[in-house]
């Protein structure tokens, strides 16, 4: 293939081309490009992810270093990062993702995804999320397209460009430009491969090159007790960007480069954050899987936002349809309220402190639809799991480890072996039947349907505007 004209292209970097044969570009976006390549030393197929954004690259490398021993986390074989050059991450190449499994099941499998298969997918996802949370990492962009799958059925969490590592209160990093101390002017060399022992029957053994973690574990706390103010971050705005279908492709699945991202089921990417003070922004994650506290503008959140996303992913596995496919942040909230009812102090004590709680309100929903009506053909145990995740109060959401102990996974039908999972050969194309496109939060001319809520009244306030559905 002809090398791209970009000056930062990996084709011009001999330290990479001497070790890897680049086969083809499989993903491209504003902030990253992904190439399929072969390692010359042993013929291993890999993905070379060239990241043009410093913060995103640093976050992904740091998170993957810490999670190096986790079988359900994508493996980072090595990376290249010199001063004044983009980081290039060498990742294991995985052929498909959970979004493709769902699409394939909806299109071609008469009975959808079997309960045994669903349980095995869920177990693998929960192990991956538990690994993140036990290591005090919040992913912040969990969705089916970021859950990559190997040809033999092993599922792995990927795309950690938005991940954050939680730190002890009061701990201040000595220097936020850590890569300049640890990485600049050198090429990181991987150690010899090690075999990761099989921890339980949900994960296959696999080998990958060990990566030494640069983060000091002594500064990490126990999970599930953090808020956003405990994150180490220089700025949060750089990686909150609309990047088409590349946020998922940039972790090395095959892609449909020429497809219109607005037709994709998973094309609702990020709205740009504007905070330059170093604080976290609420505009994080893909809208369909975004927790309500984020939609109400919270910057004081923790790992619970991942747990809400888990619920949305599980619901889609059950139903083969997104649970809350909002076309804007307001539409997203309206769909949630219509199912769960109004957000009040009774459902979440302290919700009135959310930044946008007083700016957006809905008429009283006396009879919310309920999750049971959204998934009419699912068992009471499955609905129970969803209710432990899809709830307003973040502190009430079940942790990944708690869910792994649910009796649901030990009852008939039992989870199928990983090797018996049906896996599409490649990532599927976009689902044209699904709605797509970005709608900015401030765009009042929404293309969503608010018939259930009646008229929409918009009025100016001292801090912006107020929207009420009555």
C-alpha positions as CSV (number, residue, x, y, z in Angstrom):
1,X,0.0,0.0,0.0
2,X,1.1,3.6,-0.5
3,X,2.3,5.2,2.7
4,X,0.1,8.1,3.9
5,X,1.3,11.6,3.4
6,X,1.1,12.5,7.1
7,X,4.5,13.6,8.5
8,X,4.0,11.5,11.7
9,X,3.4,8.3,9.7
10,X,4.9,5.2,11.2
11,X,6.2,4.4,7.7
12,X,9.0,6.9,8.3
13,X,10.1,5.4,11.6
14,X,12.8,2.9,11.1
15,X,12.7,1.5,14.7
16,X,9.2,0.3,13.8
17,X,9.6,-0.8,10.2
18,X,12.7,-2.8,11.0
19,X,10.6,-4.9,13.4
20,X,7.2,-5.0,11.7
21,X,5.9,-5.4,8.2
22,X,2.9,-3.1,7.8
23,X,0.1,-4.8,5.8
24,X,-2.8,-2.4,5.6
25,X,-4.5,0.4,7.4
26,X,-7.6,-0.9,9.2
27,X,-8.8,2.3,10.9
28,X,-8.3,6.1,10.6
29,X,-9.5,9.1,12.6
30,X,-8.5,12.5,13.8
31,X,-6.6,11.3,16.7
32,X,-5.3,7.9,15.8
33,X,-4.6,5.5,12.9
34,X,-4.5,1.7,13.1
35,X,-2.5,-0.7,10.9
36,X,-2.5,-4.4,10.7
37,X,1.1,-5.6,10.7
38,X,3.3,-8.7,11.2
39,X,6.1,-9.0,13.6
40,X,9.2,-10.0,11.6
41,X,10.8,-12.0,14.4
42,X,8.1,-14.6,14.7
43,X,5.3,-13.8,12.2
44,X,2.8,-12.7,14.9
45,X,-0.1,-10.6,13.5
46,X,-0.5,-7.4,15.5
47,X,-2.2,-4.0,15.4
48,X,-0.1,-0.8,15.3
49,X,-2.1,2.0,16.9
50,X,-0.5,5.4,16.1
51,X,-2.0,7.9,18.6
52,X,-1.7,11.6,17.7
53,X,-3.0,12.8,21.0
54,X,-0.6,12.8,24.0
55,X,-3.1,12.4,26.8
56,X,-5.0,9.6,25.1
57,X,-1.8,7.7,24.4
58,X,-0.5,8.1,27.9
59,X,-3.8,7.0,29.5
60,X,-4.0,3.9,27.3
61,X,-0.4,2.9,27.9
62,X,-0.5,3.4,31.7
63,X,-3.8,1.5,32.0
64,X,-2.7,-1.4,29.9
65,X,0.6,-1.6,31.8
66,X,-1.2,-2.0,35.1
67,X,-3.7,-4.5,33.6
68,X,-1.0,-6.6,31.9
69,X,-1.8,-9.8,33.7
70,X,-5.6,-9.7,33.0
71,X,-6.8,-12.4,30.5
72,X,-9.8,-10.3,29.6
73,X,-7.9,-7.1,28.8
74,X,-6.3,-6.5,25.4
75,X,-2.5,-7.1,25.5
76,X,0.0,-4.4,24.9
77,X,3.1,-6.1,23.4
78,X,5.2,-3.0,23.3
79,X,5.1,0.7,22.4
80,X,7.3,3.3,20.7
81,X,7.4,6.8,21.9
82,X,10.1,9.4,21.2
83,X,10.2,13.1,21.8
84,X,8.2,15.1,19.2
85,X,6.8,11.9,17.8
86,X,3.4,10.1,18.2
87,X,3.1,7.1,20.4
88,X,2.7,3.8,18.5
89,X,1.1,1.0,20.6
90,X,1.7,-2.6,19.5
91,X,-1.5,-4.4,20.4
92,X,-2.7,-7.9,19.9
93,X,-4.9,-8.1,16.8
94,X,-8.4,-9.3,17.4
95,X,-10.7,-9.9,14.5
96,X,-14.1,-8.9,15.8
97,X,-16.1,-7.4,18.7
98,X,-19.3,-7.9,20.7
99,X,-21.2,-5.4,18.5
100,X,-20.6,-7.7,15.5
101,X,-21.8,-10.7,17.5
102,X,-25.1,-8.8,18.3
103,X,-25.5,-7.7,14.7
104,X,-24.9,-11.2,13.4
105,X,-27.3,-12.7,15.8
106,X,-30.0,-10.3,14.9
107,X,-29.5,-10.8,11.2
108,X,-28.8,-14.4,10.8
109,X,-29.4,-16.5,14.0
110,X,-32.9,-17.7,14.2
111,X,-33.0,-17.8,18.0
112,X,-30.6,-15.0,18.7
113,X,-27.8,-15.6,21.2
114,X,-28.5,-18.6,23.4
115,X,-28.7,-18.1,27.2
116,X,-25.5,-20.2,27.6
117,X,-23.7,-18.0,25.2
118,X,-25.0,-14.8,26.9
119,X,-23.8,-16.0,30.3
120,X,-20.3,-16.8,28.9
121,X,-20.1,-13.3,27.3
122,X,-21.3,-11.7,30.5
123,X,-18.8,-13.6,32.6
124,X,-15.9,-12.5,30.5
125,X,-17.0,-8.9,30.5
126,X,-17.4,-8.9,34.3
127,X,-13.9,-10.4,34.7
128,X,-12.5,-7.6,32.5
129,X,-14.3,-4.9,34.4
130,X,-13.5,-6.4,37.7
131,X,-9.8,-6.4,36.8
132,X,-10.1,-2.6,36.0
133,X,-11.9,-1.7,39.2
134,X,-9.7,-3.9,41.4
135,X,-6.7,-1.9,40.0
136,X,-8.6,1.4,40.6
137,X,-9.1,2.1,36.9
138,X,-12.3,3.4,35.4
139,X,-12.7,2.7,31.7
140,X,-15.3,5.4,30.9
141,X,-16.2,4.1,27.5
142,X,-17.6,0.6,27.8
143,X,-19.8,-0.4,24.8
144,X,-20.0,-3.5,22.6
145,X,-17.7,-2.1,20.0
146,X,-14.9,-1.8,22.6
147,X,-15.2,-5.4,23.7
148,X,-13.0,-7.2,21.2
149,X,-13.1,-10.9,20.6
150,X,-10.5,-13.4,19.4
151,X,-11.2,-16.1,16.8
152,X,-11.4,-18.6,19.6
153,X,-14.0,-16.7,21.6
154,X,-11.9,-14.8,24.2
155,X,-13.4,-11.4,24.9
156,X,-11.1,-8.5,26.0
157,X,-11.8,-5.0,27.0
158,X,-10.0,-2.5,24.7
159,X,-9.7,1.2,23.9
160,X,-8.4,2.7,27.2
161,X,-7.8,6.2,25.8
162,X,-10.4,7.6,28.2
163,X,-9.5,5.5,31.2
164,X,-8.5,7.1,34.5
165,X,-6.5,5.7,37.4
166,X,-7.7,6.6,40.8
167,X,-5.3,7.9,43.4
168,X,-5.1,8.4,47.1
169,X,-6.6,11.7,48.2
170,X,-3.8,14.2,48.7
171,X,-1.4,12.4,46.4
172,X,0.0,14.7,43.8
173,X,2.1,13.4,40.9
174,X,5.6,14.7,40.9
175,X,5.4,15.5,37.3
176,X,2.4,15.2,35.0
177,X,4.7,14.8,32.0
178,X,5.6,11.3,33.1
179,X,6.3,10.0,29.6
180,X,9.1,12.6,29.2
181,X,10.8,11.0,32.2
182,X,10.1,7.4,31.5
183,X,9.7,7.1,27.7
184,X,11.2,10.1,25.9
185,X,14.1,9.4,23.6
186,X,13.9,5.7,24.0
187,X,12.1,2.7,22.5
188,X,10.6,0.4,25.1
189,X,11.6,-3.2,24.6
190,X,9.3,-6.0,25.8
191,X,10.4,-8.7,28.1
192,X,10.1,-12.4,27.3
193,X,6.6,-13.7,27.0
194,X,5.0,-15.2,30.0
195,X,2.0,-17.5,30.3
196,X,-0.9,-16.1,32.3
197,X,-2.4,-18.9,34.4
198,X,-6.0,-19.7,34.0
199,X,-7.9,-18.3,36.9
200,X,-11.3,-19.9,36.3
201,X,-13.2,-21.7,33.6
202,X,-14.4,-18.4,32.0
203,X,-11.0,-17.5,30.6
204,X,-8.6,-19.3,28.3
205,X,-4.9,-19.3,28.9
206,X,-2.9,-17.0,26.7
207,X,0.5,-15.6,26.3
208,X,1.6,-12.0,25.8
209,X,4.7,-9.9,26.3
210,X,4.9,-8.6,29.8
211,X,4.9,-4.8,30.2
212,X,6.3,-3.2,33.3
213,X,3.9,-0.8,35.0
214,X,5.1,2.7,35.6
215,X,2.3,3.6,38.0
216,X,3.1,2.9,41.6
217,X,0.6,0.5,43.1
218,X,1.2,1.8,46.6
219,X,-0.8,4.9,45.6
220,X,-3.9,2.9,44.5
221,X,-6.9,2.5,46.8
222,X,-9.5,-0.2,47.1
223,X,-12.1,0.1,44.4
224,X,-15.7,1.4,44.5
225,X,-14.9,4.3,46.9
226,X,-13.8,7.1,44.5
227,X,-15.0,10.2,42.9
228,X,-13.8,12.1,39.9
229,X,-11.8,14.6,42.0
230,X,-9.4,11.8,42.9
231,X,-8.2,11.3,39.4
232,X,-4.8,12.3,38.2
233,X,-5.3,14.2,35.0
234,X,-3.8,17.1,33.2
235,X,-6.8,18.0,31.1
236,X,-9.9,16.2,30.1
237,X,-10.8,17.9,26.9
238,X,-8.3,16.6,24.5
239,X,-9.8,13.1,24.0
240,X,-13.4,14.1,24.2
241,X,-13.9,14.3,20.5
242,X,-16.2,13.0,17.8
243,X,-14.0,10.6,15.9
244,X,-16.5,8.7,13.7
245,X,-16.2,4.9,14.1
246,X,-12.5,5.1,15.1
247,X,-12.7,5.0,18.8
248,X,-13.5,1.3,18.6
249,X,-11.4,0.6,15.5
250,X,-8.4,2.2,17.1
251,X,-8.0,-0.9,19.3
252,X,-7.3,-3.1,16.3
253,X,-10.5,-4.6,15.0
254,X,-10.9,-4.6,11.2
255,X,-12.9,-1.7,10.0
256,X,-15.2,-0.3,7.3
257,X,-13.1,2.8,6.5
258,X,-15.3,3.9,3.7
259,X,-18.6,3.4,5.5
260,X,-20.6,6.5,6.6
261,X,-20.2,6.6,10.4
262,X,-23.5,8.2,10.8
263,X,-25.1,4.9,9.7
264,X,-23.4,2.9,12.4
265,X,-25.2,1.6,15.4
266,X,-22.3,2.8,17.5
267,X,-21.4,6.1,16.0
268,X,-22.7,8.3,18.8
269,X,-19.2,9.4,19.9
270,X,-18.1,12.1,22.2
271,X,-19.0,15.7,22.5
272,X,-16.0,17.9,23.0
273,X,-15.4,19.0,26.6
274,X,-14.4,22.6,27.2
275,X,-12.8,22.5,30.7
276,X,-9.1,23.6,30.6
277,X,-8.7,23.7,34.4
278,X,-7.8,20.0,34.7
279,X,-11.2,19.0,36.1
280,X,-13.0,16.1,34.6
281,X,-15.8,16.7,32.1
282,X,-19.2,15.0,32.1
283,X,-19.0,14.6,28.3
284,X,-17.3,11.2,28.3
285,X,-18.3,7.8,26.9
286,X,-20.7,7.0,24.1
287,X,-24.1,8.4,24.7
288,X,-26.2,5.2,24.6
289,X,-24.1,3.8,27.4
290,X,-23.7,7.0,29.4
291,X,-24.8,7.1,33.0
292,X,-27.5,9.6,34.0
293,X,-25.2,11.4,36.4
294,X,-23.0,12.3,33.4
295,X,-26.0,13.4,31.4
296,X,-26.9,15.8,34.3
297,X,-23.4,17.2,34.1
298,X,-21.7,15.5,37.0
299,X,-17.9,15.7,37.3
300,X,-18.0,14.0,40.6
301,X,-18.2,10.4,39.6
302,X,-16.4,7.1,40.0
303,X,-16.4,3.6,38.7
304,X,-20.1,3.4,39.0
305,X,-20.4,4.9,35.5
306,X,-18.9,1.7,34.1
307,X,-21.5,-0.3,36.0
308,X,-24.4,1.6,34.3
309,X,-22.7,0.9,30.9
310,X,-22.5,-2.8,31.8
311,X,-26.3,-2.8,32.3
312,X,-26.8,-1.3,28.9
313,X,-24.5,-3.8,27.3
314,X,-26.2,-6.8,29.0
315,X,-29.6,-5.5,28.0
316,X,-28.5,-5.4,24.4
317,X,-27.2,-8.9,24.6
318,X,-30.6,-10.0,25.9
319,X,-32.7,-8.0,23.4
320,X,-30.4,-7.5,20.4
321,X,-31.4,-3.9,20.5
322,X,-29.9,-0.9,22.4
323,X,-31.7,-0.2,25.6
324,X,-31.6,3.6,25.4
325,X,-30.7,4.7,21.8
326,X,-30.9,8.4,22.4
327,X,-30.3,10.9,19.5
328,X,-29.1,13.7,21.9
329,X,-28.3,14.0,25.5
330,X,-31.8,15.3,26.2
331,X,-33.4,12.5,24.2
332,X,-31.1,10.1,26.1
333,X,-32.4,11.4,29.5
334,X,-36.0,11.3,28.2
335,X,-35.7,7.6,27.4
336,X,-34.2,6.8,30.8
337,X,-36.9,8.7,32.6
338,X,-39.7,7.1,30.6
339,X,-38.4,3.7,31.7
340,X,-37.2,4.3,35.3
341,X,-39.4,7.2,36.2
342,X,-38.5,10.7,37.4
343,X,-35.2,11.3,39.1
344,X,-36.0,12.5,42.6
345,X,-34.5,12.6,46.1
346,X,-36.5,9.4,46.8
347,X,-34.7,7.5,44.0
348,X,-31.3,9.1,44.6
349,X,-30.7,11.1,47.7
350,X,-28.6,14.1,46.7
351,X,-29.5,14.1,43.0
352,X,-30.5,17.8,43.3
353,X,-26.8,18.6,43.6
354,X,-26.2,17.5,40.1
355,X,-25.1,20.6,38.0
356,X,-27.9,20.4,35.5
357,X,-30.6,19.0,37.7
358,X,-32.4,22.3,37.9
359,X,-32.0,23.1,34.2
360,X,-33.8,20.0,32.8
361,X,-37.0,18.6,34.2
362,X,-39.8,16.3,32.9
363,X,-43.5,16.1,33.8
364,X,-44.3,13.6,36.4
365,X,-44.2,10.0,35.1
366,X,-46.8,8.2,37.3
367,X,-46.4,4.9,35.6
368,X,-42.9,4.4,34.2
369,X,-42.5,1.7,31.7
370,X,-40.0,-0.4,33.7
371,X,-37.2,-2.7,32.6
372,X,-39.6,-5.7,32.5
373,X,-41.5,-4.1,29.6
374,X,-38.3,-3.3,27.7
375,X,-37.2,-6.9,27.8
376,X,-40.5,-8.8,27.8
377,X,-39.1,-12.3,27.0
378,X,-36.3,-12.4,29.6
379,X,-36.3,-14.3,32.9
380,X,-36.8,-12.7,36.3
381,X,-33.1,-13.4,37.1
382,X,-32.0,-11.5,34.1
383,X,-34.2,-8.6,34.9
384,X,-32.9,-8.6,38.4
385,X,-29.3,-8.3,37.2
386,X,-30.2,-5.4,35.0
387,X,-32.0,-3.6,37.9
388,X,-28.9,-3.9,40.0
389,X,-27.0,-1.9,37.3
390,X,-29.6,0.3,35.6
391,X,-30.6,2.4,38.6
392,X,-30.3,6.1,39.4
393,X,-28.3,5.9,42.6
394,X,-24.7,5.0,41.7
395,X,-24.0,3.6,45.2
396,X,-26.8,1.0,44.6
397,X,-25.2,-0.4,41.5
398,X,-23.8,-3.9,41.9
399,X,-20.0,-4.3,41.4
400,X,-18.6,-6.7,38.8
401,X,-17.5,-9.1,41.5
402,X,-20.8,-9.1,43.2
403,X,-22.5,-10.0,39.9
404,X,-20.0,-12.8,39.3
405,X,-21.3,-14.5,42.4
406,X,-24.9,-14.4,41.2
407,X,-26.6,-17.8,41.2
408,X,-27.8,-17.0,37.6
409,X,-24.4,-18.1,36.3
410,X,-24.5,-21.5,38.0
411,X,-28.0,-22.5,37.0
412,X,-29.2,-24.3,33.9
413,X,-28.6,-23.5,31.1
414,X,-24.9,-23.3,32.2
415,X,-22.5,-21.0,30.4
416,X,-21.1,-22.6,27.3
417,X,-17.3,-23.2,27.1
418,X,-15.5,-20.3,25.5
419,X,-14.6,-22.5,22.5
420,X,-18.3,-23.1,21.7
421,X,-19.2,-19.4,21.4
422,X,-20.3,-18.4,17.9
423,X,-17.8,-15.7,16.7
424,X,-18.2,-13.8,13.4
425,X,-15.1,-14.0,11.3
426,X,-14.7,-10.3,11.0
427,X,-16.2,-7.1,12.3
428,X,-19.6,-6.5,10.7
429,X,-20.6,-3.5,8.8
430,X,-22.9,-0.8,10.1
431,X,-26.5,-1.5,10.9
432,X,-28.4,0.8,8.6
433,X,-31.7,0.2,10.4
434,X,-30.4,1.9,13.5
435,X,-30.6,5.6,14.0
436,X,-27.3,7.5,13.9
437,X,-25.6,10.8,14.1
438,X,-24.5,13.3,16.7
439,X,-26.8,15.9,18.2
440,X,-25.1,18.6,20.3
441,X,-26.5,19.1,23.8
442,X,-27.2,22.7,23.1
443,X,-29.0,22.0,19.8
444,X,-32.7,22.7,20.8
445,X,-34.0,21.5,17.4
446,X,-33.9,17.8,18.5
447,X,-34.9,15.1,16.1
448,X,-36.2,12.9,18.8
449,X,-39.8,12.0,19.6
450,X,-41.1,13.5,22.8
451,X,-44.8,12.7,22.3
452,X,-44.8,10.8,25.6
453,X,-44.0,14.0,27.4
454,X,-46.2,16.5,25.7
455,X,-44.9,20.0,24.9
456,X,-41.4,21.1,25.6
457,X,-40.9,24.5,27.2
458,X,-37.5,26.2,27.0
459,X,-36.7,29.3,29.1
460,X,-33.5,31.3,29.8
461,X,-32.0,31.3,33.3
462,X,-29.1,33.0,35.0
463,X,-26.9,30.0,34.3
464,X,-28.1,29.1,30.8
465,X,-31.5,27.6,30.0
466,X,-34.1,25.3,31.5
467,X,-36.0,22.7,29.6
468,X,-39.3,21.3,30.9
469,X,-41.5,18.6,29.3
470,X,-45.1,19.0,30.3
